[in-house]
C-alpha cells in the first residue's frame, strides 16, 4: 500500500471514528433527556422560551425587546428554545417565580421534551467539533457526566459551550493559515472566530473567558517574538500586529453580541450594566452564602461524577478524565497553547468567583477533555503502539553468552545472604501490612467484629469470597452500615467507589493541600536561603539555626503550639487582641476557606526549613564564576535568578520537594490536633476518623483500609507523574547553564 492510499484510509478511519463518537454522545444525551428529573432553572428557561415563541408568533418585536424576566442572562439560548417550540400548539405559560424556588414538578409536553432534545443536539455538536480536532478528546467529552447532564436539560450551557469551542477552533485555524502565508483564509477564520465569540457572549457571559484566552495567546506570541531591537526600547512591531489583529476581531464580536441580544436594542449600555451588575450582587447574596462552598468546590466537581442521579449515566469516568488531563497538560501547552490558557484562566475564574454552581465547570470541560485526550494519547496509546512495534521488530537485543549468565548467577548467590535480611524486614514492615490492609478492604470488618477479625476472620472472608463460597455484603462509603459479630466478604465495592470518584471533596482538598502547602514552603524556603546567602548578612548561622528549629520540633508538638495560638476564645491570638471569647469564636473558622488559611500557616512554618537547607546547599555549591559570567552577559535581578540560580538549584530541591510532598499528602497530626472537620481534612485524617471506634461513622475498619489503599494508589500515581514531568529537566538546565 502506497503512502497516498494509507493517508486516504487514515482519513476514512478518522471520519468514521468522529461519526461513531457523535453517535455515542447523542445516544447518551438522549437517554439523559428521558431519565433526568426536572432541575432548577429549567422551568424558568422554558417559561422564557414560551414567551419568546409567543412574541415571534405574533410579530411583537417590542415585547421581544422589553421582556425582562431572567434579564441577568443574555437571551440567545432561550430564543433558540423558543424557535424550537414555535411550531407546537401553545401551552399555558409557566409562572414567573423566583429562581431560588424548587423546580416545578411537571412541565408542559411536548415543549419540555423538544427543548431538551435541542439541548442534546447542541451538546452533541460540541462533541463533534472537539472530536474533529482530537478524537480521543471528543470521546472523553462525550462521556463526561457533568457535561451530559447540563447539555441534556433546558439550561443555558449547551449553546455557549458549543460556540466557545468554535471560537477557539476557528482561532487555531486562523493561526495556522496565517503562519503558512494564506492571508485570505486566515481573514475568514478570524471573522468566524469573532462571530462565534459574539454568539457566546449572547448566550452566557462566563463563557467569554475563551476570549481572554485568545488575547493572552496573541500577546504571548508577540512577546515570544520580541527582538533585541524591541528590548532596546524601539517600538514593538509584534505587539502592534497583535493590536491590528485583535481590534477588528473584537469589534466584530461586539457587533454580533449586540445584534443577537434583542434586550439591548432599546437601551444598550444601561441594560447591559444592569445585567452584569446583577451577578456581582447575587454572588454575595444570602442564597449563595448559605451553601458555604469552599473556593476549591469546582475541583470537587471535576474529580467526581454527578452524584444525584443513579442509573442515568452509563459510564462515570470524570475522575479519570481529570487525571488524564493532568498527564496531558504539557502536551496541551506545546500543541494548543490557547486551550491551555483557556483551561488555566477558566479554572482560576471558577476558583475565585463566589458562585459555585456545578454547571459553571462546563466553561472548561472542552479544554479539559482535550488535555485528557492528549494525555491518554501520550501516556497510554502511543507507548502501547511503540511496545507492539518493538515486539514485531526482527532484531532484538543480543543475548548474553553462557559465561556471562554463569557470572550473573554466581554474583546473585553471593549477594543473596546480604539481601535476605532486608527482604525480610521489608516484607514484615511494609509488604505484609499493605497486603493485610488490602484484605481488610475487601470485607466488612468493623468494631463489632473485631474479635473474629483478629482471629482469622478477615482471611476466612477473603478466601470464601475469592473461591465463590460467599456472596458480597453491602458496604457503603461514609455510611453507618449494619454490623455483625462476624467478618463477611464485601468485595472491592468501597475501593471501586473511591476510584470512581465517590469522595471527590476529600481528594480535591488533599491535592489542593499538597499544591498550596508545597508552594508556600518552597517560596519561603528559597527566599530565606537567598536572603541568608547574601554578602554582609550578620549572624548568618544564628538565623539559620532559628529557621531550622521548626523542622526539629515533632509535628504533633508543632500542631499543639499552633492550636494554642489560634484557638478561638482562649488562644494566644485571642488573648492578645482582647476580643471576647464568644465573639472571636463566632468569627474564627467561619468556613473552610478560613480553616485552610490557618492550616497553611502552620504547615508552612514547620515545612519550609527542609527546602531552605536544600536551597542553601545548592547556593554554596554554585561557583562565583557562573554569576560573574552571567553579569558580563547582562543577567541581573530576576534574570540572574531565572537563568542561573534556579536551574542550578533544582537538582537539590527536587528530592526535598518530593519528600515534603509525600509528607503533605499524608499529613495527619496537624488536622487531628487542630480539630478540623470535613471537607478540610486529608485522606489520612478521614481514614483515622473512620478507624477510631468513636463517632457516628467510627469503627469502620474495612472502609478505613480501603481509603488507605486508595491513598497509596493516588500517591504512587502522583509520584510517577511528577517524575515523568521533571524527567531530565534539571540535568538539561544545568548542562545549558
N, C-alpha and C positions, 0 to 999 in steps of 0.2 A: 504494500500500500504506500503510495507516494505521499509527500507532505501535504499537498493540496487536499487529497481525499481525507487524510487524517484530520486536517483542520475542519473540513465540512462535517465529518462525523462528530467531532467535538462540539461544533456549533449546534448540531441537531440534538445531541445529548443535553446540552445546556438548556435549550428551548424546552425540551421535554421535562427536564428537572424543574424549571421555573413553572411550567403549567401544572405539574404534579404538586408543587409546593402551594400554588394558588388554590388548587382543589382542596388540599388539606386545610388551608386557612379558612376557606369558605365553609367547608363542612363543619369545622369546629365552631365557627361563629354562628352558623345557622342552628346548630344544636343548642348553643348557649341562648339564642333568642327564644327558644321554646322552653328552656328549663329555668332560666334565671328569674327570680321573683322581681316584682316592681321595686325599683330602687329610689333613693332620694333624688329629687330634681327631675325625674322622668315625667311626672305629671306636670311640672312647671314648663318644661320644654315642649311637651306635646300640646299643652294648652296654648302656648305661644304659636306653635305651628298651626293650630286650628284657626287662630285669629288672622295669621298671615295668609292662610289659604282663603279665608273669607274676604279679606281685603283684595286679594288678587282676583277672586271670582267676581266681585262687584266692581272692580276697577277703582277702588278707593285708594288713590295714591296718598292722599293726605293722612288717612288712617294708617297706612304703611309707614309713613314718616314719623307720626306722632305717637305710635304705640310705645308705651313707657314701662310696661311690666317687665321685670328682669332686665332693666336697662344697663345693669353693670357689665353685661356681656354683649359683645357685638352680635348682630342678628343673623349673620350669614348661614350658620349651621341650622338655625331654626327656620330660616327661609327655605333651605333645601328640604327639610322635613315637610314644610308647608306645601312645596311644589309636589312632593311625593304623594301627599294625601289629597291634593286638589281634585283629582278625578272622582274621589269617593263621595258617596252621599253624606251630607253634613250630619254631624253628631252633636248632641248637647255640649256646649262649651264647658270645659273644665274650669272650676272656680280659681280665681287668682288669690292664692293664700301665701302666707309667709313660707319662704324656702326652708326654714328651720323646722317646720312641722313634719311629722312622719309621712312617708309616701302614701299615696292613695291605695286602697285595697283592690280597686279594679279600674281599668281604663277602657275607653271605647274601642271596639273592634269593628272593622279590621284596621282602623287607623294605627293602633298601637303596634300591631304585627307588621304593617307595611313600614312604619318608621324604623322599627328595629331591623328589618331586613335591609333598608337603605344604609343604616349604620354598619351592618355586617359587610355590605358590599364595599363601602369606603374603607373599612379596615382591611379587607382582602386586597384592595388596590394598593394600599400601603405596603403590604407584604410582597406583592408582585414587584413593586418598584425597588424594594430592597433586594429581592431575590435576583433581579436583573444585574444589580451591582455585585452581589456576592451570594450565591445560592444557599450556602450554609447559614448565613445571617438571616436570610428570608425564612428558612425553615425554623430557626430558633424564635424569631419574632412571631411566626405563625402559631407556636405552641405556648407562648408566654401567657400565663393565666390572667395577669392584670390587664394586659393588652386585649385579650379575648373578652374579658368582662366589659370593659368600658368602650369597646368598639362593637358590642353586640346589644347595647342598650341605647335608649333615646337620650344620649348625652352629647355634650359639645365636642368631645375628644376626637371622634373619627376623622372629621374633615381637616382640622388644623394639624393632626398627626400626619395625614397624607400630604398636605400642601407644604408643611415644613420640611418633610423629607425631599419632596420635589425641589424645593428651594436649594437645598444642598446639592442634590444630584445635578441640577442644571448648572450650578456654580462650578462643580467639578468638571463638567463638560466644557464650560467656558474657559477654565484654566488650561485644560489640555489643548483645546483648539487654539488658544492664544499662544501657548508655548510652541506649537507646531506651525505657527505663521498663518493660520486660516482665520483671518480677521473677520470676514462676513459671518462665518459660522459662529465665531466667538461672540459677536454682537447679538446674534439671535439667541444664543444660550443665555447671555446676560439679561436680555429682556424677559425671557421666560422665567428666569430665577427671580427677577424683581416682581413679576406678576404673581408668582406663587407666594412670595413673601407678603404682598398686599392682601391676597386671599387669606393667608394665615392670620394676619392682624385683624381681618374682618370676621374671623371665626372665634379666636380666643387669644387674649393678649399674651399670656405666659409663653406661648409657643414662638413668640417673636425673638426668643433667646437665640434662635438659629441665625437671625440677622446679626446679632452681636458676634457670634462665632465667625461669620463670614468677614465682618470688618476686622476682627482680630487676626484672622488668617491673612488677609490682604496686607495689613500693617506688618505682620511677621515677615512676609515675603519681602517687603520693602526694606525692612531693617537688615534682613539677611543679605540683601544685595547692595548694601552700602559700600562705597568705595573709599579709599584713603582721602580722596578729594572731599568727599562728603564729611568725613571725620574732621578735616581741617577747617570746617566752617563754611564751605561752599554750599549753595542750595542743594538740597537732597532731591534729585530729579525722580528718584524712585517713589518717594512719598508724594510728589506732585502727580505722578502717574496713578498712584492709588486713589488720590482725591478725584482725579479725572475719571477714573472708572466707577468709583462708588457714588459720586454725586448724581449722575443721571440714573444709576441703578436705584438709589434711594428715592429720587423724585418719582420714578415710575411706580415704585412700591407704594408710596404715599398716595399717588393719584388713584391707583387701583383700590386702596383701602377706603378712601372717601367715596369712590364710585360705587362700591359694593356694600356700603353701610348707609342704608336709607335714613336712619335716625339722625345722621349728621348733616343731611342735606339742608335743613332749615336753619340750624344753629351749629355749625361745625365745631368751633372751639369751645363753646360753652358746654355743649352736651358731652364732648369728648373729655373735658376736665371733670365733669360730674361723674362720668363712668369710671375714669381712672382713680379719682379720689375715693370712690366708694370702697375699693379693695383695701386701701390703707386703713380706713376706719373699721372695716369688717375684720381685718387681721387682728385688731386689738379688742374686738368685741367680746362680751361675756360668753357668747356661743362658742367661740374658738378657744377661749381660755379655760373653759370648763373641762375640756378633754386633757389639758396639761400634757400634751405630747412633748417628748424631748426633741431637741433640734435635730437629732440623728434619726428621727422616725422614718424619713424616706429610705434610709439604709435598711430598716426593718422590712419595709415593703419589698425591697429589691432582693432580700435574702430569704424570702419565703413566698409560697403561692397564696392565692386568695383563700382565706381560712373559713369563709362564711357559707359556702355553697357546696357541700359534699355531693358528689355524684355528677356535678355539672361538667367538670374538666376531665378529659380523658387521660392526659398526662400532666404532671406538675413538676416541671424542670426549672423553675425560676432560680433556685439557688445554684444549680449547675450552670445556668446561663451567666449569672453574675461571676461565678468562679472562672469560667472560660473567658469572660470579658477581662478579668484581671490578667490572665495569661496573654491576651492579645493586645494590651494597651500599647506596648512598644511598637508592634507592627501597625497598629492603627495610626499612631503618630507618624510613622515613616510613609505609609501609603495614602492615608486620608487624614491629613493633619486637621482639616477643617472639622471633621467629625470628632476627632479627639478634643478639639476646643469646644465643640458643641456639647459633648459629654461633660467636660470639666466645668464649663460655665453653667450649664443646666443643673448639675449636681450642686454646685456652690449656691445657686439661687434657691434650690429646694431646701438646703440646709439652713439658709438664713431666713427665708420667708416664714413668718409665724404660722400661716395656714398650712396644715399638714395633711390635707385630704389625699387619699391614695391615688385618685385619678390624675393627680399632678405628675406622677412619675412617668406618665405616657409622653411627657415632653422629651424624655431621654431614652425611652426603650428602643428606639430605632438605632441610635449610635451605640447603645449598649449591646444590642444584638449583633451589630456589625463588628464590634470588638470581640464578642464571643465567637462569631464565625471565623474571624481571623485567628483567634486563639485556638479554636478547635482544629483549624487547618494547619497551624504551625506546630502545635503541641501533640496532636493525635494523628491527623490524616497523613501529613507529609512524612513523619517518622515511620508510619506503617508502610507507606509506599517504598521508602528507602530500604526498610528491612526486607521487604519482599524482593526488591531488586538485588540486594546483596545475596539473598538465598539462591536467586536464579543465576547469579554470576558464576561462570565456569571455573574461574581461578580463585581459590580461597587462600587463606594464609598457609604458609608452608608448615608441615607437621614437624614436630621436634624429633630428633633422632632417638634411637633406643638408649644411647648413652646419656642424653640429656634427661630422658624420663627417669632413668635409674638414679641420677644425681638428685633430681627433684624429689623422688620418693625417700632417698636417704636423708635429705635435709628436712623433710617433713617429719620423719621419725625422730630425728634429733631435737626438733623444736617442740614436738608434742608434749613431753613432760613439763616444759615450761609454760605451755599454753593451757594445760588441763586445769590448774588452779583458777586461772582467770575465767575459763569457760564455766566452771562450776559456780564460781561467785556470781558471774553474770546471770546464769540460769536461776540461781536462788534469789537474787536481789532484784532482777528485772524481768526476765522472761516468764518465770512461773507466776509472779503476781499479775502480769499482764494477761497470761492465759487464763488464770483464775477469774480475773475481772471479766474477761470475755465470756466465760462460762456463766458467771452470775448474771450478766446482762441478758442471757437467753432464758432466764427463769423469772418467777415472781417472788424471789427471795425478799423477805421483809422482816421487820422486828418481831412479828408474831411467830414466824417460822425459823427463828434464829437457831434454836436447839437442833432442829432437823437439818438445817443447812450446814452447820459446822460439823455435824456428824456424818457427812457424806451425802446429804440430800441434794446438794447442788449437782454433784457429778451423777447421781442417780437420775435426776430430772433431765439432765442434758443427754445422758445415754438413752433414756426412754424416748426422748424427742427425736434424736438423730436416727434411731432404729425404727421409728414409726410406731412405737408401743403406746404413745400418749398423744392426745390432741392438745394443741396450744390453748392456753387460757388467755383471757383478755387483760392486757396491762396497758394503761394509758399514761401518757406523759403529764406530770403535774396534776394527777387526779387521785383522790383518796380511793384506792381500789379495795375490793373485798378481800380480806386477808384470812388465811387459814394457817394451821399449825404445821402444814407440810409444804415443801417446796414443789412447785409444778413447772412443767415446761411451758414457756411462753413464746419461744422463737425470737427471731430478730425484729419483732414488732417495734419496740421502742427505738432501737438503733435505726430502723428504717424511717421512722417518723422524724428523727433528728436529721438524717441525711436528706430527707425530703423537705426540710425547712419548717419543722414543727415548732422550733424555738428560735425564730428569726430575731426576736428582741435581744435574747442573750448573745447570740452570735454577732449581731450588729454592734452591740456595745463592746463586746470583747475585742473585736477587730479595731473599732474606733479607739478603744482604750490603748491598744498597742501602738497605733499610729500617733496619737496625741502625746502619750507619755514618753514614747521614744523620741519624738521630735523635740519636745521641750528639754529632755535630758541631753540630747545631742547638741542643741543650740547653746544651752547653759554650760555644758562641759567644754565644748570647743571655745566658747567665749572666755571662760575662766582660764583655759590653757593659754590662749593668745595674750590675755592681759598679763598673766604671770611671766610669760616668756619675753615680754618687752624689756629692753635695756633700761636700767636705772630703777627698777622696781625694788623698793625697800622691804625687808623682811619677807623675802620670797618664800623661804622654807616655812616660816610661821604661817603664812596664808595657805600654803599647800596643805599643811597639817590640819588647819581648821576646816578646809574644804573636804578633806578626806574623812573627817570624823563621822559624818552621816553614814558613810558606807560601812564603817566599823561597827556601828550600832545595829543589833539584830532588828529585823523588820518588825517583829511584834512589838519590841520596845519603842521603836520609832513611831509606829502607829498609835501606841498609847500616848506618846508625847503630843502628837497632833490632835488626838481626841481631847486631851486636856486643854489644848489651845482653842479648839474650835467648838467645843461642847456648848450647846445653847444654854443660856441661863447662868451656868456656873463655871464656864471655861475662862481661861486667862484673858482671851479677847473680850468676852462679855464683861468681866470684872474691870478691865482697863477702860472700857467705854462707858462704864457706869449706866448701862441700859438695864431696865427691869427685866428679870428673867423671863416673864411671860411674853413681853414684847419681843425680845430677841429670839425666843423660841419660835414665835409665830413668823418672824422674818427669815430665820435661817432655814436652809434646806427647803425652800419653798417649792422646789420641784427638782426634777432630775438634772436640769442644766446646772443649778447651783451646787448640787451634790457632786457633779462631775468636776466642777472647778475646785472644790475643796480637796477632792481625791487627787487631782493632778498636782496641786501644790505640794502635798505630802509625798507623792511618788517622785516628783522631780527633785525634791530635797535629798532623798536618800538614793537616788538613781544616777545623778549626774557625776559623782566622783569617779566612777569607773571610766566614763567617757573622757573625763578630764585627764586621768592618768594616761590613757591610750594616746590622746592628742598631745600631751606633754612629751611623751616618749618619742613620738614621731617628729615633733619640733626639734628635739635635741639631736636626733639623727640626721636632720637636714643640714647639709654644709652651707656655710655662708656664701660660698662661691655661686651657688644657684641663685640666691637673691641678688647678688652683685650683677650676674649676667642678665637677670630679669630687669634690674634697674637701668642697665645700659639700653635695653630694648624698650624702655618706657613703661614697664609694669610697676604701677604704684597703686596703693589703696586696694580697692576691690579687685582690680585686675591681678594684682600680686597674689591675693588670696585665691582667686578663681583658677588661675593657671599654674600656680607654683605650690602654694601651701596645701590647698585641698587635695590635689592629685597625690602628693606625697604623704598626706595624712590618711588617706583612705585604706591602704593595706593594713594599718594597725587599728584603725577604727572599726573596720568591718567585723572582726571577731568579737570586739566588745559590744557592738550593736546587736550581733546575733545573740550573745549571752543575755544582754539586758532585755531583748525582745522576747526570749523564751520565759524569763522571769516575769515580765509584764503580762504575758498571755496567761500564765498560771498563777497570777497574784491572788493571794487568799487572805493573809493576815491583815492587810490594810482594810479590806472590805469587811471582814468579820469584826475587827476591833472597832471600826468606825460605825458599826451597827447599820450598815447600808442594806436597803431592801431593793427588790427588783423594781425597774429594769436595770438599775445601775450596779449590777454585780457581774462578775466573771463566771465562766462555766465552772471553774474550780469551786467558787463560792456556792453556786447553785447545787453542785454535787454534794457539798458538805451539808447544806440545809436539808437536802433530801435524805442524806445518810443519817444525820443526827436524829435519834428517836424522840424528838420533841416537835411541837407544832402540828398543824393540820396535815401536812404532807411529809412529815418526818418518818424515818424508819423504812423508806423505800430503797433498800439496798440494791435491788436489781436496776431500778431507774438511775440511781446514782452511778452504778458501774457502767451503764450504757452511756451516760454523759462523759465519763472518764475515757471510754474507748473512742467516743466521738471527738473528744478534745485531742487525743493522741493523733487521730487521723487528720484533723484540721491543722494541728501544729506541724505535723510531718509535711502536709501539703504546702504550708506557708514557707517552711524551711527550704523545700525543693524549689518553690517559686522564687524566693529571694536568691538562692544560689544560682538559679538559671538567669535571673535578672542581672546579677552582678558578675557573672562568669567572665573572667578575663578583663573586666573593665579597669580594675585597679592596675593590673600589670601593664595594660596598654597605655594608661595615662602616665604611669611612672616612666615607661620607655619613651613616650613622647617628650616628657619634660627633660 
